[in-house]
Amino acid sequence: MSLAQIRHSADPHPKILDLHRKKLAVIYVRQSSLYQVENLYWLLGSSVQKQAPSGRRKITFPCLQTQEGRCTIRCRQQHPHARMTICSCDGEVFVMAGVVTSLRRLKDGCLHALSSRLTHWTKPLVTTLPLATLTDLGRSKSELIAENALLRQQLIILKRQVKRPPITRTDRMLLVLLARLVRNWQQALVIVQPETLLRWHRELFRLYWKRRSKTSSQKPKVAAETIALIRQMATDNRLWGAERIRGELLKLSIHVCKRTIQKYMRNVRTHQPRGQTWATFLRNHAGQIWSCDFLQVTDLFFQPLFAFFMIELHSRKVVHVGVTRSPTDAWVAQQLREATPFGQAPKYLICDHDSKFGSSFLRVATTSDIKLLKTPVHAPRANAICERFLRSVRQECLDHLFIFGEKQLQRVLNTYVDYFNRVRPHQGIGQQIPERHRLVPSSQNAGNKVIARPVVGGLHHDYHWAA
């Protein structure tokens, strides 16, 4: 029986109604991970309502959910992403599932799996240049451009690093050979400069011809005794050059060219700058050199105080100490006068470029026949002995005391300088004391008791044998 006959029938059969109810109740289930189950639509039922012609009554078909024999239709709004096509032809309802969509998904999944497998099979186990080049032959242009951009970005990041990446000899040879094949090789260089690549090329050229011109015989043409004699002459006579040593060898009837002598001199004589170094100058003239410098101290009320010291380099003896709140050129010149009474002045005086050492200080130094030696800027090692003494003053004395004023600081520094000159041993002069004011008895002539005398307010002690 057709659907039209059911509409015009007064009392349709219950089985036929059940059959058509099951046909009209279509459940549409989408098995997709893109949509949740709660967004799926169930077509629970449908009622066909159509106005019958005159003399025929309207029939309403009960659906799956009925209430008191009447049909209850629950209409839900269709989801915009739901792909469902409902076709009605001659009153019959047909629901077409997303067959095309499922087939399309199946095709995309198969292609993706095949591409992943192909990439995994063609990926080399070890990343090398030949294998990577062969792999790039089967890749698309867009993928190569993307990888090129990625590598370029990595090189940009690499240029920001502080530590330079190590470049081995193999890397240098490879860069030189590859640059020969590229026309615009200067623009392609990122890690190194073009001048560096040219220098590597010259070194490679030099190594090549050095290997080609190397003799097959490994036996030296100069006797071992002659080589040992050349090295001994170069070691014992630091002022002799290759030509001077060649003259001495000619006196012994040994004929050796100058280049051969220079070859064996390199192993025993390091390159030294011409002239006398600063350390050598200080060591040779230490007995005639004084050094001076300022030490800034902050008192208990956060006011600055300045202490001025003058030290003899040879004995490490502190010659003079002065304290003031406002150091000026005239005050520093007066300190130099007090430190050099009765013509007891050094030949050289080391000082820095401080404005306190002005014209008055220079005039007093010139009158006393003292030559001022200015240290370089930001070079504390040029006045290392005085700088080390200032560190000792801070660590051994001032860091443990409260300074209230100028007179107290002068008294404390006088006490420490007396301890420094008469009691304290110094490593720079072989653990000796700068000023030996008394004879220290030996343990054989002295008693068995050691006496400790506190100095600098008990911060340090002086130990000696009891008489």
C-alpha positions in Angstrom: 0.0 0.0 0.0 1.4 3.3 -1.0 1.7 6.4 1.2 -1.1 8.1 -0.7 -3.5 5.3 -0.1 -2.7 5.5 3.6 -3.6 9.2 3.7 -7.0 8.6 2.1 -7.8 5.5 4.2 -10.1 5.9 7.2 -8.6 3.2 9.3 -5.1 2.1 8.3 -3.8 -1.2 9.5 -1.6 -1.1 12.6 1.2 -3.1 11.1 1.4 -0.8 8.1 1.5 2.1 10.4 4.4 0.5 12.4 6.3 -0.3 9.2 6.0 3.3 7.9 6.9 4.6 11.3 10.1 2.6 11.2 10.9 3.8 7.7 10.3 7.4 8.7 12.4 7.2 11.9 15.9 7.4 10.6 18.9 7.6 12.9 21.8 9.6 11.5 25.0 8.9 13.3 28.2 10.6 12.2 31.5 8.9 13.3 33.8 11.9 13.1 36.2 13.3 15.6 35.5 16.8 14.5 32.0 16.9 15.9 30.8 15.9 19.3 28.1 13.3 19.8 25.8 15.9 21.4 25.8 17.9 18.1 24.6 14.9 16.1 21.0 14.9 15.0 18.6 12.2 15.3 15.6 12.1 13.1 13.3 10.6 15.5 10.2 10.7 13.4 8.2 12.6 11.0 4.5 13.2 10.6 3.1 13.8 7.2 0.4 16.4 7.4 -1.4 17.2 4.3 -4.8 18.6 3.8 -7.0 16.0 2.2 -9.4 16.8 -0.5 -13.0 17.5 0.2 -14.7 14.6 1.8 -11.4 13.2 3.2 -10.1 13.6 6.7 -6.5 14.5 7.8 -4.4 11.6 9.2 -1.5 12.1 11.7 0.9 9.2 12.0 2.2 8.5 15.5 6.0 8.5 15.8 8.4 6.8 18.2 7.3 8.9 21.1 3.5 9.2 21.5 1.3 10.6 24.2 -2.3 9.4 24.5 -2.3 8.1 20.9 -1.3 11.5 19.5 2.0 12.3 17.8 4.5 14.5 19.7 7.0 16.1 17.3 10.2 17.6 18.7 11.8 19.8 16.2 15.5 20.6 16.6 17.4 23.2 14.6 19.9 21.7 12.2 23.6 22.3 13.0 25.3 24.3 10.4 28.2 21.8 10.2 25.9 18.8 9.8 26.2 17.4 6.4 22.8 15.7 5.8 20.6 15.7 2.7 16.9 14.9 2.9 15.2 14.2 -0.3 11.4 13.9 -0.7 10.0 12.3 -3.8 6.3 11.6 -4.2 5.7 12.0 -0.4 8.4 9.4 0.6 11.3 10.7 2.7 14.8 9.4 1.9 17.8 10.4 4.1 21.2 10.3 2.4 24.1 10.0 4.8 27.5 11.7 4.2 28.8 8.9 1.9 30.8 11.4 -0.2 32.3 12.9 2.9 33.4 9.6 4.3 35.0 8.5 1.1 36.8 11.8 0.9 38.1 11.4 4.4 39.2 7.8 3.6 41.2 9.1 0.6 42.9 11.9 2.6 43.9 9.4 5.4 45.4 7.0 2.9 47.4 9.7 1.2 48.7 11.1 4.5 49.7 7.6 5.7 51.5 6.9 2.4 53.3 10.3 2.5 54.5 9.6 6.1 55.8 6.2 5.2 57.6 7.5 2.1 59.2 10.3 4.2 60.3 7.7 6.8 61.7 5.3 4.2 63.7 8.0 2.4 65.1 9.7 5.5 68.8 8.9 5.9 70.0 7.3 9.1 73.1 9.7 9.3 72.8 13.3 8.1 75.5 13.8 5.5 75.8 16.1 2.6 75.5 13.5 -0.2 72.5 11.7 1.3 70.8 15.0 2.1 71.4 16.2 -1.5 69.9 12.9 -2.9 66.9 13.3 -0.6 66.3 16.8 -1.7 65.9 15.7 -5.4 62.6 14.1 -4.6 61.2 17.1 -2.6 59.0 19.8 -3.8 60.2 23.4 -4.5 58.0 24.9 -1.8 59.4 22.5 0.8 63.0 23.3 -0.1 62.2 27.1 0.1 60.7 26.5 3.6 63.7 24.6 4.8 66.0 27.2 3.3 64.2 29.9 5.3 64.5 27.8 8.4 68.2 27.3 8.0 68.7 31.0 7.2 66.9 31.9 10.5 69.1 29.5 12.4 72.2 31.2 11.0 70.8 34.5 12.0 70.4 33.2 15.5 73.9 31.7 15.4 75.3 35.1 14.7 73.9 36.4 18.0 75.9 33.9 20.1 78.7 35.2 22.3 80.9 32.2 22.0 82.2 31.5 18.5 81.4 28.0 17.1 84.5 25.9 16.5 85.4 25.4 12.8 87.6 22.4 12.1 90.1 22.1 9.3 87.7 19.9 7.3 85.0 22.6 7.5 87.5 25.2 6.2 88.5 23.0 3.3 84.9 22.3 2.5 83.9 26.0 2.6 86.8 26.9 0.3 85.9 24.2 -2.3 82.2 25.1 -2.2 82.9 28.8 -2.6 84.8 28.0 -5.8 81.6 26.6 -7.3 79.4 29.5 -6.3 79.5 32.7 -8.3 78.3 35.0 -5.6 80.1 33.3 -2.8 80.7 36.5 -0.8 76.9 37.1 -0.4 76.4 33.4 0.6 78.8 33.6 3.5 77.2 34.2 6.9 79.3 32.5 9.6 82.7 33.9 8.4 83.9 36.9 6.6 85.1 36.8 3.0 88.6 37.9 4.1 88.7 34.9 6.5 87.8 32.5 3.6 90.6 34.1 1.5 93.0 33.6 4.3 92.0 29.9 4.6 92.6 29.6 0.8 96.1 31.0 1.2 96.9 28.7 4.1 95.6 25.7 2.0 97.8 26.8 -0.9 100.8 27.2 1.4 100.3 23.7 2.9 99.9 22.2 -0.5 103.2 23.5 -1.8 104.9 22.8 1.5 104.0 19.2 1.2 105.0 19.1 -2.5 108.4 20.7 -1.7 109.1 18.5 1.3 112.1 16.3 0.9 111.7 12.6 1.1 114.6 12.2 3.5 113.8 12.9 7.1 117.5 13.0 8.2 118.6 16.6 9.1 121.5 17.9 7.1 123.0 19.6 10.2 124.7 17.5 12.8 122.9 17.0 16.1 126.0 18.4 18.0 125.8 21.6 15.9 122.0 21.9 16.6 122.6 21.5 20.4 125.4 24.1 20.2 123.2 26.6 18.4 120.5 26.2 21.1 123.0 26.5 23.9 124.3 29.8 22.4 120.8 31.1 22.0 119.9 30.2 25.6 123.1 31.6 27.2 123.2 34.8 25.2 119.8 36.5 25.1 121.2 39.5 23.2 122.7 37.5 20.4 120.9 37.2 17.1 121.2 34.7 14.3 124.0 36.5 12.6 126.0 36.9 15.8 125.7 33.1 16.5 126.7 32.4 12.9 129.9 34.4 13.5 130.7 32.4 16.6 130.2 29.2 14.7 132.5 30.4 11.9 135.2 30.8 14.6 134.8 27.1 15.3 134.9 26.3 11.6 131.2 25.4 11.5 129.5 26.6 8.4 125.7 27.1 8.9 123.5 29.5 7.1 121.5 32.2 8.9 118.0 30.7 8.1 119.1 27.4 9.7 120.2 29.1 12.8 116.9 31.0 13.1 115.0 27.7 12.6 116.6 26.2 15.7 116.5 29.4 17.7 112.7 29.5 17.7 112.3 26.5 20.0 114.5 28.0 22.9 113.9 31.7 22.6 110.4 33.3 22.9 109.6 36.6 21.3 110.2 39.5 23.6 109.4 43.2 22.9 112.3 45.4 22.4 113.4 47.6 25.2 113.1 47.3 29.0 109.8 46.2 30.5 108.2 48.0 33.4 108.8 45.1 35.8 112.5 45.0 34.9 112.7 48.8 35.4 111.1 48.5 38.9 113.4 45.6 39.8 116.6 47.4 38.7 115.8 50.8 40.3 113.6 49.7 43.3 116.0 51.3 45.8 115.6 54.7 44.2 111.8 54.6 43.5 109.0 55.7 45.8 105.3 55.5 45.0 102.4 57.5 46.3 98.6 57.2 46.2 95.4 58.2 48.0 93.0 56.0 50.0 89.5 57.3 50.5 87.8 56.5 53.9 84.2 57.1 54.9 83.7 58.0 58.6 80.8 57.1 60.9 78.8 60.1 59.6 79.3 59.2 55.9 81.8 62.0 55.3 84.8 61.4 53.1 88.4 61.4 54.4 91.5 61.0 52.4 94.7 59.3 53.5 97.9 59.9 51.6 100.8 57.3 51.6 104.3 57.3 50.3 106.1 53.9 50.1 109.7 52.9 49.2 109.6 50.0 46.8 112.8 48.2 47.6 112.1 47.7 51.4 108.3 48.2 51.3 108.7 50.8 54.0 105.9 53.4 54.4 107.8 56.7 54.4 105.0 59.1 55.1 101.2 59.1 55.8 98.9 62.1 56.0 95.1 62.6 56.4 92.8 65.4 55.3 89.2 66.1 54.3 90.0 68.3 51.3 93.1 67.3 49.5 94.4 70.0 47.2 97.5 70.5 45.1 99.1 72.7 47.8 98.4 70.2 50.5 99.9 67.3 48.5 103.0 69.5 47.8 103.4 70.1 51.6 103.2 66.3 52.2 106.1 65.8 49.7 108.2 68.4 51.6 107.6 66.7 54.9 108.4 63.3 53.5 111.8 64.5 52.0 113.6 66.4 54.8 117.3 67.2 54.5 117.5 66.1 50.9 116.4 62.5 51.6 114.5 62.2 48.3 114.2 59.4 45.8 115.2 59.6 42.2 111.8 58.6 40.8 108.3 59.0 42.2 105.4 57.0 40.8 101.9 58.7 40.8 98.8 58.6 38.8 97.0 61.3 36.7 95.0 62.7 39.6 94.4 66.4 39.5 95.7 66.6 43.1 99.2 66.2 41.7 99.2 69.6 40.1 101.7 72.4 39.4 102.7 73.0 43.1 103.4 69.3 43.5 105.4 69.2 40.3 107.4 72.3 41.4 108.4 70.8 44.7 109.4 67.5 43.0 111.5 69.4 40.5 113.2 71.4 43.3 114.0 68.2 45.2 115.4 66.7 42.0 112.6 64.0 41.8 111.4 62.8 38.4 107.7 62.0 38.3 106.6 58.8 36.6 102.9 58.9 35.6 101.2 55.5 35.4 98.9 54.8 32.4 95.2 55.3 32.7 93.2 52.3 34.2 96.5 50.4 34.8 96.7 49.7 38.6 99.4 47.1 38.1 101.8 49.9 37.1 101.7 50.9 40.8 101.0 47.4 42.2 103.1 47.7 45.4 101.2 50.7 46.6 97.9 49.3 45.6 98.6 46.1 47.5 99.5 48.2 50.6 96.2 50.1 50.4 94.4 46.7 50.3 96.3 45.6 53.5 95.3 48.8 55.2 91.6 48.2 54.6 91.6 44.5 55.4 93.8 44.5 58.4 92.9 47.8 60.0 90.1 50.1 58.7 87.5 47.4 58.1 87.4 46.6 61.8 87.2 50.1 63.3 84.7 53.0 63.4 86.2 56.2 62.2 84.8 59.4 63.8 87.1 62.1 62.5 90.4 63.2 60.9 92.5 63.1 64.1 91.4 59.6 65.0 92.2 58.3 61.5 95.6 59.9 61.6 96.3 58.3 65.0 95.1 54.9 63.8 97.1 55.0 60.6 100.3 56.0 62.4 99.9 53.0 64.7 99.3 50.7 61.8 102.3 52.1 59.8 104.6 51.6 62.8 103.4 48.0 63.0 103.8 47.6 59.3 107.4 48.9 59.2 108.7 47.3 62.4 106.8 44.1 63.1 105.0 42.7 60.1 106.8 40.3 57.7 106.3 40.8 53.9 106.1 38.2 51.2 107.5 40.5 48.6 110.9 40.7 50.4 111.1 37.1 51.5 109.2 37.3 54.8 111.5 40.0 56.0 110.6 43.1 58.0 111.1 46.5 56.3 112.8 48.2 59.3 114.7 46.0 61.8 114.7 48.2 64.9 115.8 45.5 67.3 117.9 42.3 67.4 115.7 39.3 67.6 117.3 36.6 69.9 117.4 33.1 68.6 115.7 30.3 70.4 119.0 28.9 71.7 120.1 32.2 73.4 116.5 33.1 74.6 114.3 31.6 77.1 111.6 29.0 76.6 108.8 31.4 76.8 107.2 33.3 73.9 105.7 36.7 74.6 102.8 38.1 72.6 102.4 41.9 72.5 99.1 43.3 71.2 99.3 46.0 68.5 96.7 48.1 66.6 94.3 47.8 69.5 94.6 44.0 69.7 93.8 43.3 66.0 97.3 41.9 65.6 100.1 40.6 68.0 103.9 40.7 68.0 105.5 37.4 69.1 109.1 37.2 70.3 111.2 35.3 72.8 111.4 36.4 76.4 114.8 37.8 77.3 
